[in-house]
């Protein structure tokens, strides 16, 4: 006859093993009560675990795009504000041009206004957000335009001076510019001067911006241009108008030739304003697409979150009841173990 399975030690060992198992279950129950989620998703869901992993990956992917869209929306908003500032400046300058056309003090006044407008245009085009230039295209780490009046003169100012000297044989500051006739000035403005603001000379002498704009993924299936660059036709038109009136010696021109310059500037400025309005519209379309995509993905995230909750969530009441039951069982086991430890055959001999 064996007493192994009815000995105090055997009973105590069995109780200890039972307590270890209950303590392991207690840890699981505590985690589920605290998180509201299955402690071991793979073990609990079995073949459905792959589904919840896929849902969580999609949730993370959409959340990342939404975070990116927040930055994109801010960049677009700042770019839109800058374009509006340039457009408002151009429209204001157009009114000043019309008023100065037949004024005796017009040439001197309009030159000063053009100097300020040109500097403001360059400052606006060099604006940056988070260290990235808004109007540089994909060359975001490069300032698009250099200061026109820097010392020594940059390529932009030098190219204008060279073209003027070639056309008229004098510099812009020479009093002899008073002898330039309207026809010759018109030929210069529509020819050699206008050519300075074509794509190739502009890129060589004025702009360090890339023609390619930033493209951003605003949803799982949409890529959108989310910037504009300083090489846009409307921007080049504004730059040509301000340069025309700031650096072609208009203060020394005779009245007829000055009026020719102003009339040409008004024509170029009108074209530039139309192009800038198109840029505004394109930016507005991009802003709307970003907003719509973000709203759509937010709805998708809500649906995914619901599905994940359905798969992974635990019933809080059931989990709490299970936790309480386990704690009661463990406390009872401790009490039984203590009583078993006190058992001895000597008490009955």
C-alpha positions in Angstrom: 0.0 0.0 0.0 1.3 3.5 -1.0 0.7 6.7 0.9 2.3 9.0 -1.8 -0.9 10.3 -3.2 -2.6 11.0 0.2 0.4 12.5 1.9 0.5 16.0 3.2 3.3 16.8 0.7 1.4 15.5 -2.3 -1.7 17.4 -1.4 0.3 20.6 -0.9 2.1 20.2 -4.2 -1.1 19.7 -6.1 -2.5 22.9 -4.5 0.7 24.8 -5.4 0.4 23.7 -9.1 -3.2 24.8 -9.1 -2.3 28.2 -7.7 0.4 28.7 -10.3 -2.2 28.1 -13.1 -4.7 30.4 -11.4 -2.1 33.2 -11.0 -1.3 32.9 -14.7 -5.0 33.3 -15.5 -5.1 36.2 -13.0 -2.4 38.1 -14.9 -4.3 37.6 -18.2 -7.6 38.8 -16.6 -5.9 41.8 -15.0 -4.5 42.8 -18.4 -7.8 42.4 -20.1 -9.7 44.4 -17.5 -7.1 47.2 -17.7 -6.9 47.4 -21.6 -10.3 46.2 -22.6 -8.6 44.0 -25.2 -7.7 40.4 -25.4 -4.4 39.7 -23.7 -3.2 37.3 -26.4 -5.0 38.1 -29.6 -3.4 35.4 -31.7 -4.3 32.6 -29.1 -7.8 33.9 -28.5 -8.8 34.6 -32.2 -7.0 31.7 -33.9 -7.5 31.9 -37.7 -9.1 35.3 -37.3 -5.8 36.8 -36.0 -4.6 37.5 -39.6 -7.7 39.7 -40.1 -7.0 41.9 -37.1 -3.4 42.3 -38.1 -4.4 43.4 -41.6 -6.9 45.9 -40.1 -4.3 47.3 -37.8 -1.8 47.8 -40.6 -4.4 49.6 -42.7 -5.3 51.7 -39.7 -1.7 52.7 -39.2 -1.3 53.4 -43.0 -4.3 55.7 -43.1 -3.3 57.5 -39.9 0.1 58.2 -41.3 -1.4 59.7 -44.5 -3.8 61.9 -42.5 -0.9 63.2 -40.4 1.0 64.0 -43.6 -2.1 65.7 -45.0 -2.2 68.0 -42.0 1.3 69.3 -43.0 0.3 69.4 -46.7 -2.8 71.4 -45.9 -0.8 73.9 -43.9 1.7 74.3 -46.7 -1.1 74.8 -49.3 -2.7 77.4 -47.0 0.5 79.4 -46.7 1.1 79.1 -50.5 -2.4 80.3 -51.2 -2.0 83.2 -48.8 1.3 84.1 -50.6 -0.3 84.0 -54.0 -3.1 86.2 -52.8 -0.5 88.6 -51.5 1.2 88.8 -54.8 -2.1 89.1 -56.7 -3.3 91.9 -54.4 0.0 93.7 -54.9 -0.3 93.4 -58.7 -3.8 94.7 -58.7 -2.8 97.6 -56.5 0.1 98.4 -58.7 -2.1 98.3 -61.8 -4.2 101.1 -60.3 -1.0 103.1 -59.5 0.2 102.6 -63.1 -3.0 103.9 -64.5 -2.9 106.9 -62.2 0.7 107.7 -63.0 0.5 107.4 -66.8 -0.2 111.1 -67.5 1.2 112.6 -64.3 4.2 114.9 -64.4 5.6 113.3 -61.3 4.6 109.8 -62.5 8.0 108.5 -63.6 9.8 109.1 -60.3 6.8 107.9 -58.2 6.2 104.8 -60.2 9.9 103.8 -60.2 9.9 103.9 -56.4 6.7 101.9 -56.2 8.1 99.4 -58.7 11.3 99.0 -56.6 9.1 98.2 -53.5 6.8 95.8 -55.5 9.8 94.0 -56.9 11.4 93.5 -53.5 8.1 92.4 -52.0 7.6 89.9 -54.8 11.1 88.3 -54.3 10.6 88.2 -50.5 7.2 86.5 -51.0 8.7 83.9 -53.4 11.4 83.1 -50.9 9.0 82.3 -48.1 9.6 79.0 -46.3 7.7 76.6 -44.1 9.5 74.3 -41.7 12.7 75.2 -43.4 11.4 74.3 -46.9 10.8 77.0 -49.5 7.3 77.1 -50.7 8.0 78.3 -54.3 11.1 76.2 -55.1 9.4 73.2 -56.6 11.2 70.0 -55.5 14.3 72.1 -54.8 12.9 72.9 -51.4 16.2 73.5 -49.7 17.2 76.3 -52.2 16.0 79.9 -52.1 14.2 80.5 -55.4 15.3 84.1 -56.2 18.3 86.2 -55.2 18.0 89.8 -54.3 17.8 91.9 -57.5 19.7 94.8 -56.1 22.4 92.9 -54.3 26.1 93.9 -54.4 27.8 93.0 -56.7 24.9 92.8 -59.2 23.5 89.3 -59.7 22.8 87.6 -63.0 19.2 88.9 -63.2 20.2 92.6 -62.9 23.2 92.2 -65.1 21.2 90.5 -67.9 18.8 93.5 -67.9 21.6 96.0 -68.1 23.3 94.1 -70.9 20.1 93.9 -72.9 19.5 97.6 -72.5 23.0 98.6 -73.4 22.9 96.3 -76.5 19.6 97.8 -77.7 20.3 101.5 -77.1 24.0 101.9 -76.7 23.7 103.6 -73.3 23.0 102.5 -69.7 19.7 103.0 -68.0 21.2 105.8 -65.8 22.5 107.8 -68.8 20.5 111.0 -69.4 20.7 110.1 -73.1 17.8 107.7 -72.6 15.6 110.8 -72.9 16.2 110.5 -76.7 14.8 106.9 -77.0 11.7 107.1 -79.2 8.5 105.1 -78.4 8.9 102.8 -81.4 12.4 101.7 -80.4 11.3 101.2 -76.8 8.3 99.1 -77.9 10.5 96.9 -80.0 12.9 96.4 -77.0 10.1 95.6 -74.6 8.4 93.1 -76.8 11.7 91.6 -78.0 14.9 91.5 -76.1 13.5 92.5 -72.7 10.5 90.1 -72.9 12.9 87.3 -73.9 14.8 87.7 -70.6 11.7 86.3 -68.8 11.2 83.3 -71.1 11.7 79.9 -69.4 15.4 79.3 -70.3 16.8 82.8 -69.5 14.7 83.0 -66.4 16.1 79.7 -65.1 19.6 80.8 -66.0 19.5 84.4 -64.6 16.7 84.6 -62.1 15.4 81.4 -60.6 16.9 78.4 -58.7 13.5 76.8 -58.4 12.7 73.5 -60.1 9.9 73.3 -62.7 8.7 70.1 -61.1 6.3 70.7 -58.2 6.0 68.7 -55.0 3.6 65.8 -55.2 2.0 64.3 -52.1 0.0 61.1 -51.6 -3.2 62.4 -50.0 -4.9 59.0 -49.9 -4.2 55.4 -50.7 -4.8 56.1 -54.4 -4.3 59.8 -55.0 -1.2 61.8 -55.8 -1.6 65.5 -56.1 0.7 68.5 -56.9 0.8 70.4 -53.6 3.0 73.3 -54.5 3.8 75.8 -57.2 7.1 77.2 -58.2 8.7 80.5 -59.0 8.9 79.6 -62.7 5.2 79.9 -63.3 4.3 82.3 -66.3 2.2 84.6 -64.0 5.1 85.1 -61.6 7.5 85.8 -64.5 5.1 88.4 -65.9 4.9 90.2 -62.6 8.7 90.2 -62.3 9.0 91.6 -65.8 6.6 94.5 -65.1 8.3 95.5 -61.8 11.7 95.3 -63.4 10.6 97.2 -66.4 9.5 100.2 -64.3 12.2 99.9 -61.7 15.3 99.4 -63.8 14.9 100.8 -67.3 15.5 104.4 -66.4 11.9 105.5 -66.7 12.6 108.6 -64.6 14.8 109.9 -67.5 12.5 108.9 -70.4 10.5 111.5 -72.4 6.8 111.6 -71.9 5.8 109.6 -75.0 8.3 106.9 -74.4 7.4 106.7 -70.7 3.7 106.2 -71.7 4.8 103.4 -74.0 6.5 101.7 -71.1 3.4 102.2 -68.9 1.0 100.9 -71.6 3.2 97.8 -72.1 3.4 97.2 -68.3 -0.3 97.5 -68.0 -0.7 94.9 -70.8 1.8 92.5 -69.2 0.4 93.0 -65.8 -3.1 92.2 -66.9 -1.8 88.9 -68.4 0.1 88.2 -65.2 -3.0 88.8 -63.0 -5.0 86.3 -65.1 -2.3 83.7 -64.7 -2.0 84.3 -61.0 -5.8 83.8 -60.6 -5.4 80.5 -62.4 -2.7 79.5 -59.9 -5.1 80.4 -57.0 -7.8 78.2 -58.5 -5.4 75.3 -58.9 -4.2 75.6 -55.3 -7.9 75.8 -54.2 -8.6 72.5 -56.1 -5.7 70.8 -54.4 -6.8 72.1 -51.0 -10.3 70.7 -51.5 -9.0 67.3 -52.6 -6.8 67.1 -49.5 -9.7 68.0 -47.3 -12.1 65.5 -48.9 -9.4 62.7 -48.9 -8.7 63.3 -45.2 -12.4 63.2 -44.3 -12.9 60.0 -46.3 -9.9 58.3 -44.6 -11.2 59.5 -41.2 -14.4 57.7 -41.8 -12.5 54.6 -42.9 -10.5 54.7 -39.8 -13.7 54.8 -37.7 -15.0 51.7 -39.5 -11.7 49.9 -39.1 -11.6 50.8 -35.4 -15.1 49.3 -34.9 -14.1 46.1 -36.6 -10.9 45.8 -34.6 -12.9 46.4 -31.4 -15.4 43.7 -32.4 -12.6 41.2 -32.8 -10.3 42.1 -30.0 -12.4 43.7 -27.3 -13.5 41.8 -24.2 -16.7 42.2 -22.2 -15.7 44.5 -19.3 -18.3 43.0 -17.0 -17.3 39.4 -17.8 -13.6 40.2 -17.5 -14.2 41.9 -14.1 -16.3 38.9 -12.9 -13.6 36.5 -14.0 -10.9 38.5 -12.2 -12.9 38.6 -9.0 -13.6 34.8 -9.2 -9.9 34.1 -9.7 -8.9 36.3 -6.8 -11.4 34.5 -4.6 -10.1 31.1 -5.7 -6.5 32.1 -5.1 -7.3 33.4 -1.6 -9.1 30.2 -0.8 -6.1 28.2 -2.1 -3.8 30.1 0.2 -6.0 29.4 3.2 -6.3 25.6 2.3 -2.5 25.4 1.8 -1.9 26.9 5.3 -4.3 24.4 6.9 -2.7 21.5 5.0 0.8 22.6 6.2 -0.5 22.2 9.8 -1.7 18.6 9.3 0.5 15.9 11.0 -0.1 12.2 11.8 1.6 12.9 15.2 -1.6 14.7 16.3 -3.5 11.4 16.0 -1.0 8.9 17.5 
